[in-house]
Amino acid sequence: MARAFLFVLDSFGIGGAPDAGDFGDDGADTLGHIAEFCAAGAGDRAGLREGPLSLPNMAALGLLHAAKFANGRLPAGMELPERVFGVYGAASEISRGKDTPSGHWEIAGTPVTFDWGYFPTEGDAFPPELVDAICREGDVPGILGNCHASGTDIIARHGEEHMLTGKPICYTSSDSVFQIAAHEHSFGLERLLDFCETVRRLLDNYNIGRVIARPFVGTTPKDFVRTGNRRDYSVLPPEPTLLDRLTGAGRTVHAVGKIADIFAHQGIGRLIKANGNTALFDATLRAMDEAEDGDLVFTNFVDFDMLYGHRRDVPGYAAALEAFDQRLPDLDRTLKPGDIVILTADHGCDPTWRGTDHTRERVPVLVFGPGVRTRSIGVLPSFADIGETVAKHLGLEPGLHGRSFL
């Protein structure tokens, strides 16, 4: 048998999605625009980073070649490596959304072929009857926000009033999501999580993909900060995923970070929480050491999206990519004969793009491990090919969607 390690660099798109125009994202390119800004000096930040974007390890795994497959050009200021190691290419998404569940479910072999529900951008985001039900069944005196907003901005705007009144801060985005921010101490973390479960139930008829708990601490807008106790409440995938198939075959799925939340804790054998990319990487290495033959370690590295993409922070995103790249040799040293590692993403979040939302893009697919021979796979027609590749590597029967590229 063998083991598989599937790592999602949350929002690390590489442009070129053929249907980007349908999402208002024609020309969005997370990697390409970060590289362009860095090459022009616009990615510099004193004490953090400077100069062209430098990702030598991912470049050696074929990242720049994958970017050219995706959008027809190489990222600015980044030199092609002398040699490429492993299997490399890009993948297009066929799911009908550019959100986290759609991307991850499709990676796990289950594309989203239905339309999610969304909230309007003009006026109040949430219908009065929903707000009334939330307040009544959630036992709160009202809600604050009720709009499309950036999470950090809306906490700064309403945090003090929330602490005085006990009204949770409720907001949404262009994704199919209902987000709830509340203070961990004045409102209470457990109360927030219970409240989110109530809202999750009330939203089922609205076909909303996720309810997200956004706890924060602090006393004023100057020091409000979100904590690592975020929790996502997702609907169940529409059919069994790769995770269910592995669990049904007696294997263990080690879910690191928010993976378990994304899959509504279905098909998860072991849940491992950590806060921030560095801690997630450390937790992933420990999970890899403990994984047995036939197991899957599945990690989401959320900081790229949450801290830098949505906040349109080019230097921060670039520095996070460079820090991740520097740690890839640590992964390589843990591998055993028969293991494979797949690096990919679930969507884009171009920090140079208008607004603060995800962007429709192709994603990189970089595969390495002992015995993995170097070759190009071009552009895969669906993220589901990634899940089917893991399935084949671990000896499962083919699923309904996607095709292994092994």
For each residue, the residues with C-beta under 8 A, 3 or more apart:
1: 293 294 338 394 395
2: 293 294 338 339 340 393 394
3: 288 291 292 293 294 295 296 297 336 338 339 340 394
4: 295 296 297 339 340 342 390 393 394
5: 284 288 291 296 297 299 331 339 340 341 342
6: 107 296 297 298 299 342 344 386 390
7: 284 298 299 301 341 342 343 344
8: 103 104 107 298 299 300 301 344 345 346
9: 12 301 304 321 324 343 344 345
10: 100 300 301 302 303 304 305 306 309 345 346 349
11: 30 304 305 309 345 346 347 348 349 358
12: 9 30 31 304 321 345 348 363 364
13: 17 28 29 30 31 345 347 348 349 350 359 361 362 363
14: 29 30 31 32 63 66 67 70 71 90 345 348 361 362 363 364
15: 27 28 29 30 31 32 67 70 71 348 361 362
16: 20 29 69 70 71 72 90 361 362
17: 13 20 23 25 28 92 93 348 360 361 362
18: 92
19: 22 23 360
20: 16 17 23 25 26 27 28 359 360 361
21: 24 25 26
22: 19 360
23: 17 19 20 98 359 360
24: 21
25: 17 20 21 28 98 348 350 353 359 360 361
26: 20 21
27: 15 20
28: 13 15 17 20 25 33 348 350 353 359 360 361
29: 13 14 15 16 32 33 71 348 350 361
30: 11 12 13 14 15 33 34 309 317 348 349 350 351 359 361
31: 12 13 14 15 34 35 63 67 75 364
32: 14 15 29 35 36 67 71 73 75 76
33: 28 29 30 36 37 314 350 351 352 353
34: 30 31 37 38 43 53 75 314 317 318 321 351 352
35: 31 32 38 39 52 53 75 76 77 78
36: 32 33 39 40 75 76 77 352
37: 33 34 40 42 43 314 318 352
38: 34 35 41 42 43 44 51 52 53 77 314 318
39: 35 36 43 52 53 76 77 78
40: 36 37 43 76
41: 38 44 50
42: 37 38 314
43: 34 37 38 39 40 49 50 53 314 315 318
44: 38 41 49 50 51 315
45: 48 49 50 315 316 319
46:
47:
48: 45 315 316 319
49: 43 44 45 315 318 319 322
50: 41 43 44 45
51: 38 44 54
52: 35 38 39 76 77 78
53: 34 35 38 39 43 75 77 78 318 321 322
54: 51 78 322 325
55: 58 59 63 78 321 322 325
56: 59 60 81 325
57: 60 61 325 326 328 329
58: 55 61 63 325 328 343 364 366
59: 55 56 62 63 64 78 79 80 81
60: 56 57 81 83 84 85
61: 57 58 84 85 86 88 328 343 366 368
62: 59 65 66 84 85 86 87 88 89 364 366 376
63: 14 31 55 58 59 66 67 88 364 366
64: 59 67 68 74 75 78 80 81
65: 62 68 69 80 84 88 376
66: 14 62 63 69 70 88 89 90 364 365 366
67: 14 15 31 32 63 64 70 71 73 74 75 90 364
68: 64 65 71 72 73 74
69: 16 65 66 89 90 376 378 379
70: 14 15 16 66 67 90 361 362 364 379
71: 14 15 16 29 32 67 68 362
72: 16 68
73: 32 67 68
74: 64 67 68 78 80
75: 31 32 34 35 36 53 64 67 78
76: 32 35 36 39 40 52
77: 35 36 38 39 52 53
78: 35 39 52 53 54 55 59 64 74 75
79: 59
80: 59 64 65 74
81: 56 59 60 64 84
82:
83: 60
84: 60 61 62 65 81 88 374
85: 60 61 62 368 374
86: 61 62 366 367 368 369 372 374
87: 62 365 366 367 368 372 373 374 375 376 377 405
88: 61 62 63 65 66 84 364 365 366 367 376 377
89: 62 66 69 364 365 376 377 378 379 380 405
90: 14 16 66 67 69 70 362 363 364 365 378 379 380
91: 344 362 363 365 379 380 381 382 383 385 386
92: 17 18 362 379 380 381 382 383
93: 17 98 102 103 106 347 360 362 363 382 383
94: 106 111 381 382 383 384
95: 102 103 105 106 111 112 113 383
96: 102 112 113 114 115 116
97: 101 102 112 116 175 176 209
98: 23 25 93 102 103 175 347 348 358 359 360
99: 102 103 116 175 176 177 209 210 347 358
100: 10 103 104 175 210 232 262 305 346 347
101: 97 104 105 112 209 210 234 235 237 262
102: 93 95 96 97 98 99 105 106 111 112 116 209 346 347
103: 8 93 95 98 99 100 106 107 345 346 347 363 383
104: 8 100 101 107 108 259 262 263 300 346
105: 95 101 102 108 110 111 112 237 241 262 263
106: 93 94 95 102 103 109 110 111 112 382 383 384 387 401
107: 6 8 103 104 344 346 383 384 386 387
108: 104 105 237 241 242 243 263 387
109: 106 241 242 245 384 387 388 391 399 400 401 402
110: 105 106 237 238 239 240 241 242 384 387 401
111: 94 95 102 105 106 382 383 384 401
112: 95 96 97 101 102 105 106 116 238
113: 95 96 238
114: 96 207 238
115: 96 207
116: 96 97 99 102 112 176 207 208 209
117: 176 206 207 208 209
118: 172 174 175 176
119: 125 126 148 172 178 208
120: 123 125
121: 125 148 174
122:
123: 120
124: 127 128 131 146 147
125: 119 120 121 146 147 148 171 172
126: 119 130 131 134 143 146 170 172 178
127: 124 130 131
128: 124 131 132
129: 132 133
130: 126 127 133 134 202 203 206
131: 124 126 127 128 134 135 143 146
132: 128 129 135 136
133: 129 130 136 137 202
134: 126 130 131 137 138 140 143 170 198 199 202
135: 131 132 138 139 140 141 142 143
136: 132 133 139
137: 133 134 198 202
138: 134 135 168 195 198 199
139: 135 136
140: 134 135 143 166 167 168 195
141: 135 165 166 167
142: 135 165 167
143: 126 131 134 135 140 146 167 168 169 170
144: 158 161 162 165 167 168 169 170
145: 149 154 158 169 170 171 181
146: 124 125 126 131 143 170 171
147: 124 125 154 171 172
148: 119 121 125 171 172 173 174
149: 145 153 154 157 171 172 173
150: 153 154 310 311 356
151: 154 155 171 179 181 214 226 310
152: 155 156 226 311
153: 149 150 156 157
154: 145 147 149 150 151 157 158 169 171 181
155: 151 152 158 159 169 181 214 216 221 224 226
156: 152 153 159 221 224
157: 149 153 154 221
158: 144 145 154 155 161 162 169
159: 155 156 162 163 169 181 183 216 218 220 221 224
160: 163 164 220 221
161: 144 158 164 165 167
162: 144 158 159 165 166 167 168 169 181 182 183 186 187
163: 159 160 183 186 187
164: 160 161
165: 141 142 144 161 162
166: 140 141 162 186 187
167: 140 141 142 143 144 161 162
168: 138 140 143 144 162 180 181 182 187 192 195
169: 143 144 145 154 155 158 159 162 180 181 182 214
170: 126 134 143 144 145 146 178 179 180 181
171: 125 145 146 147 148 149 151 154 179 181
172: 118 119 125 126 147 148 149 175 177 178 179
173: 148 149 177 179 356 357
174: 118 121 148 355 357 358
175: 97 98 99 100 118 172 209 210 357 358
176: 97 99 116 117 118 207 208 209 210
177: 99 172 173 208 209 210 211 212
178: 119 126 170 172 199 203 208 210 211 212
179: 151 170 171 172 173 211 212 214
180: 168 169 170 192 195 196 199 211 212 213 214
181: 145 151 154 155 159 162 168 169 170 171 214 215 216 226
182: 162 168 169 187 188 191 192 195 213 214 215 216
183: 159 162 163 186 187 215 216 217 218
184: 187 188 189 192 215 216 217 227 229
185: 188 217
186: 162 163 166 183
187: 162 163 166 168 182 183 184 191 192
188: 182 184 185 191 192
189: 184 192 193 215 229
190: 193 194
191: 182 187 188 194 195
192: 168 180 182 184 187 188 189 195 196 213 215
193: 189 190 196 197 213 231
194: 190 191 197 198
195: 138 140 168 180 182 191 192 198 199
196: 180 192 193 199 200 211 212 213 231 233
197: 193 194 200 201 233
198: 134 137 138 194 195 201 202
199: 134 138 178 180 195 196 202 203 211 233
200: 196 197 203 204 211 233
201: 197 198 204
202: 130 133 134 137 198 199 205
203: 130 178 199 200 206 208 211
204: 200 201 207 235
205: 202
206: 117 130 203
207: 114 115 116 117 176 204
208: 116 117 119 176 177 178 203 211 235
209: 97 99 101 102 116 117 175 176 177 234 235
210: 99 100 101 175 176 177 178 232 233 234 235
211: 177 178 179 180 196 199 200 203 208 232 233
212: 177 178 179 180 196 230 231 232 233
213: 180 182 192 193 196 229 230 231 232 233
214: 151 155 169 179 180 181 182 226 230
215: 181 182 183 184 189 192 226 227 229 230
216: 155 159 181 182 183 184 224 225 226 227
217: 183 184 185 224 225 227
218: 159 183 222 223 224 225
219: 223 224
220: 159 160 223 224
221: 155 156 157 159 160 224
222: 218
223: 218 219 220
224: 155 156 159 216 217 218 219 220 221
225: 216 217 218
226: 151 152 155 181 214 215 216 230
227: 184 215 216 217 230 275
228: 274 275 276
229: 184 189 213 215
230: 212 213 214 215 226 227 258
231: 193 196 212 213 261
232: 100 210 211 212 213 258 261 262
233: 196 197 199 200 210 211 212 213 261 264
234: 101 209 210 261 262 263 264
235: 101 204 208 209 210 264
236: 264 266
237: 101 105 108 110 240 241 263 264 266
238: 110 112 113 114
239: 110 400
240: 110 237 244 245 248 267
241: 105 108 109 110 237 244 245 263 266 267 387
242: 108 109 110 245 246 267 296 387 390 391 396 399
243: 108 246 247 253 255 263 266 267 268 296 298
244: 240 241 247 248 266 267
245: 109 240 241 242 248 249 267 391 396 399
246: 242 243 249 251 252 253 267 294 296 391 394 396
247: 243 244 250 251 252 253 267 268 269
248: 240 244 245
249: 245 246 294 396
250: 247 294
251: 246 247 269 294 295 296 394
252: 246 247 269 270 291 292 294 295 296
253: 243 246 247 267 268 269 270 295 296 298
254: 269 270 272 287 290 291 295 296 297 298
255: 243 259 260 263 268 269 270 271 272 298
256: 259 272 274 280 283 284 287 297 298 299 300
257: 272 273 274 280 283 299 300 301 302
258: 230 232 261 262 300 302
259: 104 255 256 262 263 268 298 299 300
260: 255 263 265 268 271
261: 231 232 233 234 258 264 265
262: 100 101 104 105 232 234 258 259 300
263: 104 105 108 234 237 241 243 255 259 260 266 267 268
264: 233 234 235 236 237 261
265: 260 261 268 271
266: 236 237 241 243 244 263
267: 240 241 242 243 244 245 246 247 253 263
268: 243 247 253 255 259 260 263 265 271
269: 247 251 252 253 254 255
270: 252 253 254 255 287
271: 255 260 265 268
272: 254 255 256 257 283 286 287
273: 257 283
274: 228 256 257 279 280 282 283
275: 227 228 279 280
276: 228 279 280 303
277: 280 281 301 302 303 304 320 323 324
278: 281 282 323
279: 274 275 276 282 283
280: 256 257 274 275 276 277 283 284 299 300 301 302
281: 277 278 284 285 301 324 327 330
282: 274 278 279 285 286
283: 256 257 272 273 274 279 280 286 287 299
284: 5 7 256 280 281 287 288 297 299 331
285: 281 282 288 289 330 331 334
286: 272 282 283 289 290
287: 254 256 270 272 283 284 290 291 297 299
288: 3 5 284 285 291 297 331 334
289: 285 286 334
290: 254 286 287
291: 3 5 252 254 287 288 295 296 297
292: 3 252 295
293: 1 2 3
294: 1 2 3 246 249 250 251 252 394 395
295: 3 4 251 252 253 254 291 292
296: 3 4 5 6 242 243 246 251 252 253 254 291 390 394
297: 3 4 5 6 254 256 284 287 288 291
298: 6 7 8 243 253 254 255 256 259
299: 5 6 7 8 256 257 259 280 283 284 287
300: 8 10 104 256 257 258 259 262 280 346
301: 7 8 9 10 257 277 280 281 304 324
302: 10 257 258 277 280 305 306
303: 10 276 277 306 307 308 320
304: 9 10 11 12 277 301 307 308 309 317 320 321 349
305: 10 11 100 302 308 309 310 349 358
306: 10 302 303 309 310
307: 303 304 310 311 313 316 320
308: 303 304 305 311 313 314 316 317 320 351
309: 10 11 30 304 305 306 312 317 348 349 350 351 358
310: 150 151 305 306 307 349 356 357
311: 150 152 307 308 316 351 356
312: 309 351 352 353 356
313: 307 308 316 317 351
314: 33 34 37 38 42 43 308 317 318 351 352
315: 43 44 45 48 49 318 319
316: 45 48 307 308 311 313 319 320
317: 30 34 304 308 309 313 314 320 321 351
318: 34 37 38 43 49 53 314 315 321 322
319: 45 48 49 315 316 322 323
320: 277 303 304 307 308 316 317 323 324
321: 9 12 34 53 55 304 317 318 324 325
322: 49 53 54 55 318 319 325 326
323: 277 278 319 320 326 327
324: 9 277 281 301 320 321 327 328
325: 54 55 56 57 58 321 322 328
326: 57 322 323 329
327: 281 323 324 330 331
328: 57 58 61 324 325 331 332
329: 57 326 332 333
330: 281 285 327 333 334
331: 5 284 285 288 327 328 334 335 341
332: 328 329 335 368
333: 329 330
334: 285 288 289 330 331
335: 331 332 339 341 369 370
336: 3 339 370
337: 370 371
338: 1 2 3 369 370 371
339: 2 3 4 5 335 336 369 370
340: 2 3 4 5 367 368 369 372 390 393
341: 5 7 331 335 367 368 369
342: 4 5 6 7 365 366 367 386 389 390
343: 7 9 58 61 364 365 366 367
344: 6 7 8 9 91 107 363 364 365 366 383 386
345: 8 9 10 11 12 13 14 103 348 363 364
346: 8 10 11 100 102 103 104 107 300 363 383
347: 11 13 93 98 99 100 102 103 358 359 360 361 363
348: 11 12 13 14 15 17 25 28 29 30 98 309 345 358 359 360 361 363
349: 10 11 13 30 304 305 309 310 357 358 359
350: 13 25 28 29 30 33 309 353 359 361
351: 30 33 34 308 309 311 312 313 314 317
352: 33 34 36 37 312 314
353: 25 28 33 312 350 359
354:
355: 174
356: 150 173 310 311 312
357: 173 174 175 310 349
358: 11 98 99 174 175 305 309 347 348 349
359: 13 20 23 25 28 30 98 347 348 349 350 353
360: 17 19 20 22 23 25 28 93 98 347 348
361: 13 14 15 16 17 20 25 28 29 30 70 347 348 350
362: 13 14 15 16 17 70 71 90 91 92 93 379
363: 12 13 14 90 91 93 103 344 345 346 347 348 383
364: 12 14 31 58 62 63 66 67 70 88 89 90 343 344 345
365: 66 87 88 89 90 91 342 343 344 377 380 385 386
366: 58 61 62 63 66 86 87 88 342 343 344
367: 86 87 88 340 341 342 343 372 389
368: 61 85 86 87 332 340 341 372
369: 86 335 338 339 340 341 372
370: 335 336 337 338 339
371: 337 338
372: 86 87 340 367 368 369
373: 87
374: 84 85 86 87
375: 87
376: 62 65 69 87 88 89
377: 87 88 89 365 380 405
378: 69 89 90
379: 69 70 89 90 91 92 362
380: 89 90 91 92 365 377 383 385 386 405
381: 91 92 94 385
382: 91 92 93 94 106 111 385 401 402
383: 91 92 93 94 95 103 106 107 111 344 346 363 380 386 387 402
384: 94 106 107 109 110 111 387 388 399 401 402
385: 91 365 380 381 382 388 389 402 403 404 405
386: 6 91 107 342 344 365 380 383 389 390 402
387: 106 107 108 109 110 241 242 383 384 390 391 399 401 402
388: 109 384 385 391 392 398 399 401 402 403 404
389: 342 367 385 386 392 393 404 405 406
390: 4 6 242 296 340 342 386 387 393 394
391: 109 242 245 246 387 388 394 396 397 398 399 404
392: 388 389 395 396 398 404 406
393: 2 4 340 389 390 404 406
394: 1 2 3 4 246 251 294 296 390 391
395: 1 294 392
396: 242 245 246 249 391 392 399
397: 391
398: 388 391 392 403 404
399: 109 242 245 384 387 388 391 396 402
400: 109 239
401: 106 109 110 111 382 384 387 388
402: 109 382 383 384 385 386 387 388 399
403: 385 388 398
404: 385 388 389 391 392 393 398
405: 87 89 377 380 385 389
406: 389 392 393
